[in-house]
C-alpha cells in the first residue's frame, strides 16, 4: 500500500468480498499517502461474481491501472480468462492490467497443500500469457517474476 499511496492516483477503487480487508486496505492507503496526497477511495465489498454482470459499477468508469493479487491463485482457467476479459474492458486506452499469481516454485507449495489442505492454482509464464490471447488492442504483455522466483506478475498494456 505504501508504494500505491505514493503513485499519485487521484482515486482508487478497492474490491474484496471481505469488508474488513477493504477497510484495512483503505486505512493503510490513506495513512501511507498522508493528508496532502490522499486519493479518493471507493470501496466495493462484493464477491468477484459481481464483476461478471454487464457494466459492473467498479468497472463502469474506465481505469488507468487495474491490479489483482491474491485472487487468480484460486481461479480455474475459464473463470480466470473471463475475469481477465472483464477487467480488460474496464481499462482506459493506454491502461495497465497487472495480475499476480503464484507458481509452483513457491517454497511452501507442498507444505500448504499437505499440512493445511490449502490448494492454489499455480500458473507459469505461458499460462499467464495465455490469459491475454482473447484480449483486443494489446500493446504488449510480459511476465515479471519476484526475486525469489515464486510470484509472477502479468503486465498487459492496452493500446492508447
Buried (B, 14 or more C-beta within 10 A) or exposed (E): BEEBBEEEBEEBBBBBBEEEEBBEBBEBBBEBBEEEEBBEBBBBBBEBEBBEEEEBBBBEEEBEBBBBEEBBBEBEEEBBBBBBBBBBBBBBEEBBBBBBBBBEBBEEBEEBEEEEEEEBBBBBBEBBBBBBEEBEEBEEBEBEBEEEEBBBBBBBBBEE
